[in-house]
Amino acid sequence: MIAGNDNQARLQFACKLTNKAWSMNNTVYLLAKNEQESQQLDDMLWNMGQTSFLPHGQKDDKKGDDFSAQQPILIGEDTNPGKGFDLFINLTDLMPVDVENNQRVAEILHQADDCLTPGRKRYTQYKTICQNNGSELNYHELG
């Protein structure tokens, strides 16, 4: 959880986390809540820094699965992007469909009730999933 209730700060943190994951050769899926947020994340990843580039694309069913499979970083609104990722970042109020197919799932929440309440419900679901498959659930409070 990040401090405050600014959605822009959530998106910025998601981009920083994506950058770190990619620098460790991880594939990343960013689940956006809508097309506008997908475009915003796309713009933010293009402008991470003057000397850095994060190879990414936006999931587009018209382009097909081959396009999506080639992207080390993929942005989309599909709760089940069709393949496993090293890191799945959920920025929506929805529960990802096939969380077990991804190595790690990150939820980035801020302190506004409209973000926290559905996040707490998903936390309970994640906890059950982790108990059932013997994986670890971690919570980090960020300043």
MODELLER restraints for C-alpha pairs under 7 A, 6 or more apart:
rsr = mdl.restraints
at = mdl.atoms
rsr.add(forms.Gaussian(group=physical.xy_distance, feature=features.Distance(at['CA:1:A'], at['CA:108:A']), mean=5.88, stdev=0.5))
rsr.add(forms.Gaussian(group=physical.xy_distance, feature=features.Distance(at['CA:1:A'], at['CA:109:A']), mean=4.76, stdev=0.5))
rsr.add(forms.Gaussian(group=physical.xy_distance, feature=features.Distance(at['CA:1:A'], at['CA:110:A']), mean=5.53, stdev=0.5))
rsr.add(forms.Gaussian(group=physical.xy_distance, feature=features.Distance(at['CA:1:A'], at['CA:140:A']), mean=6.34, stdev=0.5))
rsr.add(forms.Gaussian(group=physical.xy_distance, feature=features.Distance(at['CA:1:A'], at['CA:141:A']), mean=4.78, stdev=0.5))
rsr.add(forms.Gaussian(group=physical.xy_distance, feature=features.Distance(at['CA:1:A'], at['CA:142:A']), mean=5.67, stdev=0.5))
rsr.add(forms.Gaussian(group=physical.xy_distance, feature=features.Distance(at['CA:2:A'], at['CA:109:A']), mean=6.23, stdev=0.5))
rsr.add(forms.Gaussian(group=physical.xy_distance, feature=features.Distance(at['CA:2:A'], at['CA:110:A']), mean=5.08, stdev=0.5))
rsr.add(forms.Gaussian(group=physical.xy_distance, feature=features.Distance(at['CA:2:A'], at['CA:141:A']), mean=6.33, stdev=0.5))
rsr.add(forms.Gaussian(group=physical.xy_distance, feature=features.Distance(at['CA:2:A'], at['CA:142:A']), mean=4.80, stdev=0.5))
rsr.add(forms.Gaussian(group=physical.xy_distance, feature=features.Distance(at['CA:2:A'], at['CA:143:A']), mean=6.03, stdev=0.5))
rsr.add(forms.Gaussian(group=physical.xy_distance, feature=features.Distance(at['CA:3:A'], at['CA:110:A']), mean=6.12, stdev=0.5))
rsr.add(forms.Gaussian(group=physical.xy_distance, feature=features.Distance(at['CA:3:A'], at['CA:111:A']), mean=6.57, stdev=0.5))
rsr.add(forms.Gaussian(group=physical.xy_distance, feature=features.Distance(at['CA:3:A'], at['CA:142:A']), mean=6.54, stdev=0.5))
rsr.add(forms.Gaussian(group=physical.xy_distance, feature=features.Distance(at['CA:3:A'], at['CA:143:A']), mean=5.46, stdev=0.5))
rsr.add(forms.Gaussian(group=physical.xy_distance, feature=features.Distance(at['CA:4:A'], at['CA:110:A']), mean=6.00, stdev=0.5))
rsr.add(forms.Gaussian(group=physical.xy_distance, feature=features.Distance(at['CA:4:A'], at['CA:111:A']), mean=5.64, stdev=0.5))
rsr.add(forms.Gaussian(group=physical.xy_distance, feature=features.Distance(at['CA:5:A'], at['CA:110:A']), mean=5.02, stdev=0.5))
rsr.add(forms.Gaussian(group=physical.xy_distance, feature=features.Distance(at['CA:5:A'], at['CA:111:A']), mean=5.02, stdev=0.5))
rsr.add(forms.Gaussian(group=physical.xy_distance, feature=features.Distance(at['CA:5:A'], at['CA:112:A']), mean=4.97, stdev=0.5))
rsr.add(forms.Gaussian(group=physical.xy_distance, feature=features.Distance(at['CA:6:A'], at['CA:110:A']), mean=6.86, stdev=0.5))
rsr.add(forms.Gaussian(group=physical.xy_distance, feature=features.Distance(at['CA:10:A'], at['CA:108:A']), mean=6.27, stdev=0.5))
rsr.add(forms.Gaussian(group=physical.xy_distance, feature=features.Distance(at['CA:10:A'], at['CA:109:A']), mean=6.88, stdev=0.5))
rsr.add(forms.Gaussian(group=physical.xy_distance, feature=features.Distance(at['CA:10:A'], at['CA:110:A']), mean=6.91, stdev=0.5))
rsr.add(forms.Gaussian(group=physical.xy_distance, feature=features.Distance(at['CA:11:A'], at['CA:41:A']), mean=6.92, stdev=0.5))
rsr.add(forms.Gaussian(group=physical.xy_distance, feature=features.Distance(at['CA:15:A'], at['CA:45:A']), mean=6.37, stdev=0.5))
rsr.add(forms.Gaussian(group=physical.xy_distance, feature=features.Distance(at['CA:18:A'], at['CA:28:A']), mean=6.60, stdev=0.5))
rsr.add(forms.Gaussian(group=physical.xy_distance, feature=features.Distance(at['CA:19:A'], at['CA:54:A']), mean=6.90, stdev=0.5))
rsr.add(forms.Gaussian(group=physical.xy_distance, feature=features.Distance(at['CA:26:A'], at['CA:86:A']), mean=5.43, stdev=0.5))
rsr.add(forms.Gaussian(group=physical.xy_distance, feature=features.Distance(at['CA:27:A'], at['CA:72:A']), mean=4.67, stdev=0.5))
rsr.add(forms.Gaussian(group=physical.xy_distance, feature=features.Distance(at['CA:27:A'], at['CA:73:A']), mean=5.72, stdev=0.5))
rsr.add(forms.Gaussian(group=physical.xy_distance, feature=features.Distance(at['CA:27:A'], at['CA:85:A']), mean=5.37, stdev=0.5))
rsr.add(forms.Gaussian(group=physical.xy_distance, feature=features.Distance(at['CA:27:A'], at['CA:86:A']), mean=5.13, stdev=0.5))
rsr.add(forms.Gaussian(group=physical.xy_distance, feature=features.Distance(at['CA:27:A'], at['CA:87:A']), mean=6.32, stdev=0.5))
rsr.add(forms.Gaussian(group=physical.xy_distance, feature=features.Distance(at['CA:28:A'], at['CA:72:A']), mean=6.30, stdev=0.5))
rsr.add(forms.Gaussian(group=physical.xy_distance, feature=features.Distance(at['CA:28:A'], at['CA:73:A']), mean=4.68, stdev=0.5))
rsr.add(forms.Gaussian(group=physical.xy_distance, feature=features.Distance(at['CA:28:A'], at['CA:74:A']), mean=6.30, stdev=0.5))
rsr.add(forms.Gaussian(group=physical.xy_distance, feature=features.Distance(at['CA:28:A'], at['CA:85:A']), mean=5.69, stdev=0.5))
rsr.add(forms.Gaussian(group=physical.xy_distance, feature=features.Distance(at['CA:28:A'], at['CA:86:A']), mean=6.09, stdev=0.5))
rsr.add(forms.Gaussian(group=physical.xy_distance, feature=features.Distance(at['CA:28:A'], at['CA:87:A']), mean=4.80, stdev=0.5))
rsr.add(forms.Gaussian(group=physical.xy_distance, feature=features.Distance(at['CA:28:A'], at['CA:88:A']), mean=5.77, stdev=0.5))
rsr.add(forms.Gaussian(group=physical.xy_distance, feature=features.Distance(at['CA:29:A'], at['CA:73:A']), mean=5.83, stdev=0.5))
rsr.add(forms.Gaussian(group=physical.xy_distance, feature=features.Distance(at['CA:29:A'], at['CA:74:A']), mean=4.83, stdev=0.5))
rsr.add(forms.Gaussian(group=physical.xy_distance, feature=features.Distance(at['CA:29:A'], at['CA:75:A']), mean=5.84, stdev=0.5))
rsr.add(forms.Gaussian(group=physical.xy_distance, feature=features.Distance(at['CA:29:A'], at['CA:85:A']), mean=6.48, stdev=0.5))
rsr.add(forms.Gaussian(group=physical.xy_distance, feature=features.Distance(at['CA:29:A'], at['CA:87:A']), mean=6.45, stdev=0.5))
rsr.add(forms.Gaussian(group=physical.xy_distance, feature=features.Distance(at['CA:29:A'], at['CA:88:A']), mean=4.82, stdev=0.5))
rsr.add(forms.Gaussian(group=physical.xy_distance, feature=features.Distance(at['CA:29:A'], at['CA:89:A']), mean=6.06, stdev=0.5))
rsr.add(forms.Gaussian(group=physical.xy_distance, feature=features.Distance(at['CA:30:A'], at['CA:74:A']), mean=6.23, stdev=0.5))
rsr.add(forms.Gaussian(group=physical.xy_distance, feature=features.Distance(at['CA:30:A'], at['CA:75:A']), mean=4.74, stdev=0.5))
rsr.add(forms.Gaussian(group=physical.xy_distance, feature=features.Distance(at['CA:30:A'], at['CA:76:A']), mean=6.38, stdev=0.5))
rsr.add(forms.Gaussian(group=physical.xy_distance, feature=features.Distance(at['CA:30:A'], at['CA:88:A']), mean=6.20, stdev=0.5))
rsr.add(forms.Gaussian(group=physical.xy_distance, feature=features.Distance(at['CA:30:A'], at['CA:89:A']), mean=4.84, stdev=0.5))
rsr.add(forms.Gaussian(group=physical.xy_distance, feature=features.Distance(at['CA:30:A'], at['CA:90:A']), mean=6.26, stdev=0.5))
rsr.add(forms.Gaussian(group=physical.xy_distance, feature=features.Distance(at['CA:31:A'], at['CA:75:A']), mean=6.18, stdev=0.5))
rsr.add(forms.Gaussian(group=physical.xy_distance, feature=features.Distance(at['CA:31:A'], at['CA:76:A']), mean=5.33, stdev=0.5))
rsr.add(forms.Gaussian(group=physical.xy_distance, feature=features.Distance(at['CA:31:A'], at['CA:77:A']), mean=5.41, stdev=0.5))
rsr.add(forms.Gaussian(group=physical.xy_distance, feature=features.Distance(at['CA:31:A'], at['CA:78:A']), mean=6.81, stdev=0.5))
rsr.add(forms.Gaussian(group=physical.xy_distance, feature=features.Distance(at['CA:31:A'], at['CA:79:A']), mean=6.77, stdev=0.5))
rsr.add(forms.Gaussian(group=physical.xy_distance, feature=features.Distance(at['CA:31:A'], at['CA:89:A']), mean=6.03, stdev=0.5))
rsr.add(forms.Gaussian(group=physical.xy_distance, feature=features.Distance(at['CA:31:A'], at['CA:90:A']), mean=4.93, stdev=0.5))
rsr.add(forms.Gaussian(group=physical.xy_distance, feature=features.Distance(at['CA:31:A'], at['CA:91:A']), mean=5.69, stdev=0.5))
rsr.add(forms.Gaussian(group=physical.xy_distance, feature=features.Distance(at['CA:31:A'], at['CA:92:A']), mean=6.73, stdev=0.5))
rsr.add(forms.Gaussian(group=physical.xy_distance, feature=features.Distance(at['CA:32:A'], at['CA:38:A']), mean=5.45, stdev=0.5))
rsr.add(forms.Gaussian(group=physical.xy_distance, feature=features.Distance(at['CA:32:A'], at['CA:75:A']), mean=6.94, stdev=0.5))
rsr.add(forms.Gaussian(group=physical.xy_distance, feature=features.Distance(at['CA:32:A'], at['CA:76:A']), mean=5.79, stdev=0.5))
rsr.add(forms.Gaussian(group=physical.xy_distance, feature=features.Distance(at['CA:32:A'], at['CA:77:A']), mean=5.09, stdev=0.5))
rsr.add(forms.Gaussian(group=physical.xy_distance, feature=features.Distance(at['CA:32:A'], at['CA:91:A']), mean=5.43, stdev=0.5))
rsr.add(forms.Gaussian(group=physical.xy_distance, feature=features.Distance(at['CA:32:A'], at['CA:92:A']), mean=6.01, stdev=0.5))
rsr.add(forms.Gaussian(group=physical.xy_distance, feature=features.Distance(at['CA:33:A'], at['CA:77:A']), mean=5.97, stdev=0.5))
rsr.add(forms.Gaussian(group=physical.xy_distance, feature=features.Distance(at['CA:33:A'], at['CA:91:A']), mean=6.47, stdev=0.5))
rsr.add(forms.Gaussian(group=physical.xy_distance, feature=features.Distance(at['CA:33:A'], at['CA:92:A']), mean=4.85, stdev=0.5))
rsr.add(forms.Gaussian(group=physical.xy_distance, feature=features.Distance(at['CA:34:A'], at['CA:77:A']), mean=5.95, stdev=0.5))
rsr.add(forms.Gaussian(group=physical.xy_distance, feature=features.Distance(at['CA:38:A'], at['CA:75:A']), mean=6.13, stdev=0.5))
rsr.add(forms.Gaussian(group=physical.xy_distance, feature=features.Distance(at['CA:38:A'], at['CA:76:A']), mean=6.17, stdev=0.5))
rsr.add(forms.Gaussian(group=physical.xy_distance, feature=features.Distance(at['CA:45:A'], at['CA:54:A']), mean=6.32, stdev=0.5))
rsr.add(forms.Gaussian(group=physical.xy_distance, feature=features.Distance(at['CA:46:A'], at['CA:53:A']), mean=6.72, stdev=0.5))
rsr.add(forms.Gaussian(group=physical.xy_distance, feature=features.Distance(at['CA:46:A'], at['CA:54:A']), mean=6.96, stdev=0.5))
rsr.add(forms.Gaussian(group=physical.xy_distance, feature=features.Distance(at['CA:55:A'], at['CA:72:A']), mean=6.65, stdev=0.5))
rsr.add(forms.Gaussian(group=physical.xy_distance, feature=features.Distance(at['CA:55:A'], at['CA:73:A']), mean=6.39, stdev=0.5))
rsr.add(forms.Gaussian(group=physical.xy_distance, feature=features.Distance(at['CA:56:A'], at['CA:71:A']), mean=5.68, stdev=0.5))
rsr.add(forms.Gaussian(group=physical.xy_distance, feature=features.Distance(at['CA:56:A'], at['CA:72:A']), mean=6.29, stdev=0.5))
rsr.add(forms.Gaussian(group=physical.xy_distance, feature=features.Distance(at['CA:56:A'], at['CA:73:A']), mean=4.47, stdev=0.5))
rsr.add(forms.Gaussian(group=physical.xy_distance, feature=features.Distance(at['CA:56:A'], at['CA:74:A']), mean=5.56, stdev=0.5))
rsr.add(forms.Gaussian(group=physical.xy_distance, feature=features.Distance(at['CA:57:A'], at['CA:71:A']), mean=6.12, stdev=0.5))
rsr.add(forms.Gaussian(group=physical.xy_distance, feature=features.Distance(at['CA:57:A'], at['CA:73:A']), mean=6.54, stdev=0.5))
rsr.add(forms.Gaussian(group=physical.xy_distance, feature=features.Distance(at['CA:57:A'], at['CA:74:A']), mean=5.13, stdev=0.5))
rsr.add(forms.Gaussian(group=physical.xy_distance, feature=features.Distance(at['CA:57:A'], at['CA:75:A']), mean=6.26, stdev=0.5))
rsr.add(forms.Gaussian(group=physical.xy_distance, feature=features.Distance(at['CA:58:A'], at['CA:74:A']), mean=5.60, stdev=0.5))
rsr.add(forms.Gaussian(group=physical.xy_distance, feature=features.Distance(at['CA:58:A'], at['CA:75:A']), mean=4.62, stdev=0.5))
rsr.add(forms.Gaussian(group=physical.xy_distance, feature=features.Distance(at['CA:58:A'], at['CA:76:A']), mean=5.77, stdev=0.5))
rsr.add(forms.Gaussian(group=physical.xy_distance, feature=features.Distance(at['CA:59:A'], at['CA:68:A']), mean=6.01, stdev=0.5))
rsr.add(forms.Gaussian(group=physical.xy_distance, feature=features.Distance(at['CA:59:A'], at['CA:74:A']), mean=6.26, stdev=0.5))
rsr.add(forms.Gaussian(group=physical.xy_distance, feature=features.Distance(at['CA:59:A'], at['CA:75:A']), mean=5.81, stdev=0.5))
rsr.add(forms.Gaussian(group=physical.xy_distance, feature=features.Distance(at['CA:59:A'], at['CA:76:A']), mean=4.94, stdev=0.5))
rsr.add(forms.Gaussian(group=physical.xy_distance, feature=features.Distance(at['CA:68:A'], at['CA:74:A']), mean=6.91, stdev=0.5))
rsr.add(forms.Gaussian(group=physical.xy_distance, feature=features.Distance(at['CA:79:A'], at['CA:96:A']), mean=4.71, stdev=0.5))
rsr.add(forms.Gaussian(group=physical.xy_distance, feature=features.Distance(at['CA:79:A'], at['CA:97:A']), mean=5.64, stdev=0.5))
rsr.add(forms.Gaussian(group=physical.xy_distance, feature=features.Distance(at['CA:80:A'], at['CA:96:A']), mean=6.36, stdev=0.5))
rsr.add(forms.Gaussian(group=physical.xy_distance, feature=features.Distance(at['CA:80:A'], at['CA:97:A']), mean=5.34, stdev=0.5))
rsr.add(forms.Gaussian(group=physical.xy_distance, feature=features.Distance(at['CA:80:A'], at['CA:98:A']), mean=6.24, stdev=0.5))
rsr.add(forms.Gaussian(group=physical.xy_distance, feature=features.Distance(at['CA:84:A'], at['CA:101:A']), mean=4.97, stdev=0.5))
rsr.add(forms.Gaussian(group=physical.xy_distance, feature=features.Distance(at['CA:84:A'], at['CA:102:A']), mean=4.67, stdev=0.5))
rsr.add(forms.Gaussian(group=physical.xy_distance, feature=features.Distance(at['CA:85:A'], at['CA:102:A']), mean=4.97, stdev=0.5))
rsr.add(forms.Gaussian(group=physical.xy_distance, feature=features.Distance(at['CA:85:A'], at['CA:103:A']), mean=6.52, stdev=0.5))
rsr.add(forms.Gaussian(group=physical.xy_distance, feature=features.Distance(at['CA:86:A'], at['CA:102:A']), mean=5.85, stdev=0.5))
rsr.add(forms.Gaussian(group=physical.xy_distance, feature=features.Distance(at['CA:86:A'], at['CA:103:A']), mean=4.88, stdev=0.5))
rsr.add(forms.Gaussian(group=physical.xy_distance, feature=features.Distance(at['CA:86:A'], at['CA:104:A']), mean=6.05, stdev=0.5))
rsr.add(forms.Gaussian(group=physical.xy_distance, feature=features.Distance(at['CA:87:A'], at['CA:102:A']), mean=6.54, stdev=0.5))
rsr.add(forms.Gaussian(group=physical.xy_distance, feature=features.Distance(at['CA:87:A'], at['CA:103:A']), mean=6.20, stdev=0.5))
rsr.add(forms.Gaussian(group=physical.xy_distance, feature=features.Distance(at['CA:87:A'], at['CA:104:A']), mean=4.84, stdev=0.5))
rsr.add(forms.Gaussian(group=physical.xy_distance, feature=features.Distance(at['CA:87:A'], at['CA:105:A']), mean=5.73, stdev=0.5))
rsr.add(forms.Gaussian(group=physical.xy_distance, feature=features.Distance(at['CA:88:A'], at['CA:102:A']), mean=6.57, stdev=0.5))
rsr.add(forms.Gaussian(group=physical.xy_distance, feature=features.Distance(at['CA:88:A'], at['CA:104:A']), mean=6.19, stdev=0.5))
rsr.add(forms.Gaussian(group=physical.xy_distance, feature=features.Distance(at['CA:88:A'], at['CA:105:A']), mean=4.65, stdev=0.5))
rsr.add(forms.Gaussian(group=physical.xy_distance, feature=features.Distance(at['CA:88:A'], at['CA:106:A']), mean=6.13, stdev=0.5))
rsr.add(forms.Gaussian(group=physical.xy_distance, feature=features.Distance(at['CA:89:A'], at['CA:105:A']), mean=5.85, stdev=0.5))
rsr.add(forms.Gaussian(group=physical.xy_distance, feature=features.Distance(at['CA:89:A'], at['CA:106:A']), mean=4.73, stdev=0.5))
rsr.add(forms.Gaussian(group=physical.xy_distance, feature=features.Distance(at['CA:89:A'], at['CA:107:A']), mean=6.03, stdev=0.5))
rsr.add(forms.Gaussian(group=physical.xy_distance, feature=features.Distance(at['CA:90:A'], at['CA:106:A']), mean=6.15, stdev=0.5))
rsr.add(forms.Gaussian(group=physical.xy_distance, feature=features.Distance(at['CA:90:A'], at['CA:107:A']), mean=5.17, stdev=0.5))
rsr.add(forms.Gaussian(group=physical.xy_distance, feature=features.Distance(at['CA:91:A'], at['CA:107:A']), mean=6.58, stdev=0.5))
rsr.add(forms.Gaussian(group=physical.xy_distance, feature=features.Distance(at['CA:91:A'], at['CA:108:A']), mean=6.44, stdev=0.5))
rsr.add(forms.Gaussian(group=physical.xy_distance, feature=features.Distance(at['CA:93:A'], at['CA:118:A']), mean=5.79, stdev=0.5))
rsr.add(forms.Gaussian(group=physical.xy_distance, feature=features.Distance(at['CA:93:A'], at['CA:119:A']), mean=6.87, stdev=0.5))
rsr.add(forms.Gaussian(group=physical.xy_distance, feature=features.Distance(at['CA:95:A'], at['CA:122:A']), mean=6.33, stdev=0.5))
rsr.add(forms.Gaussian(group=physical.xy_distance, feature=features.Distance(at['CA:109:A'], at['CA:115:A']), mean=6.16, stdev=0.5))
rsr.add(forms.Gaussian(group=physical.xy_distance, feature=features.Distance(at['CA:109:A'], at['CA:116:A']), mean=6.42, stdev=0.5))
rsr.add(forms.Gaussian(group=physical.xy_distance, feature=features.Distance(at['CA:110:A'], at['CA:116:A']), mean=6.75, stdev=0.5))
rsr.add(forms.Gaussian(group=physical.xy_distance, feature=features.Distance(at['CA:127:A'], at['CA:137:A']), mean=6.59, stdev=0.5))
rsr.add(forms.Gaussian(group=physical.xy_distance, feature=features.Distance(at['CA:130:A'], at['CA:136:A']), mean=6.06, stdev=0.5))
rsr.add(forms.Gaussian(group=physical.xy_distance, feature=features.Distance(at['CA:130:A'], at['CA:137:A']), mean=6.50, stdev=0.5))
